[in-house]
Amino acid sequence: MHDFLQIKAAAKFLGVSPNTLRNWERSGKLTTYRHPINGYRLYKKTDLETLLSSIQRSDQTISTRQTDLLVSH
């Protein structure tokens, strides 16, 4: 279970709210696992790291486009 985070810790790791994680689960952006005893949502650390990396790349792309627009005007 050391490779997993509960929803509150996963949300903090990504810098989003737990409700955002629930929405991402419903939309298929993030796979959720369930604790076998208590049924809590669990997120694989590797999945979260991959998602965070994707978010950061997306933010960099947006920032670059905004800079390009400012420079071209």
N, C-alpha and C positions, 0 to 999 in steps of 0.2 A: 504493500500500500504506500510505500515511500515515493513511488513514481507518480502519485496522484495528488491532486489538491481538491479540497472541498470548495463549494461555490464562492464563499466569501474570500478565501485566499486566492482563488483563481481570478476573481474580479479585481482584487487589489493588484495582483501581478500584471494584469492587462491594463489597469487604469480605467476600468469601466464599472458599471453597477451590476449587481447580481441579476437584475431584470434584463439587462442587455445580454448577458450570457444565456438566460432562458430563451430570449428571442432568437439568438443565434442558433441555439439548439433546435428550436421549432423550424427555422428556415433552412436547416441543414448545413450551416457554416461551421458548426462545431459538434463533434461527437461527444456525447455524455455517457458515462458509465454509472452504474449504481453499486453502492456498497452492498455486499451480500447480506449483511446482518440488519442494518438500519435503513437501507434504501436511499440514503443521501446521494445527491448528484456528486459525481467525481469527474475530474478532468485530468487527462494525462498531461504531465509537464511538457513532454515533447510536442504534443498538439498545440499547447498554449504558446510555446516558444516559436513554433512555425507560424502560427497566426499573428503573433506580435511582430515577427520579422516581416510578414506580408503587409501588415498595417504600416510599419515604419517605411517600407519601400514605397507604398502608395502615398504616404505623406510627403516623401522626398520628391516624388514625381509631381505632385500638386504644387509644391513649393517651387520647383524648377519652372513649371509652366507659368506660375504667377510672376516669377522674376523675368521670364522671357517676355511676357506681355508688358511689364513695366518698362523694360529696356527698349522694346520696339516702338513705344509711343513717344 
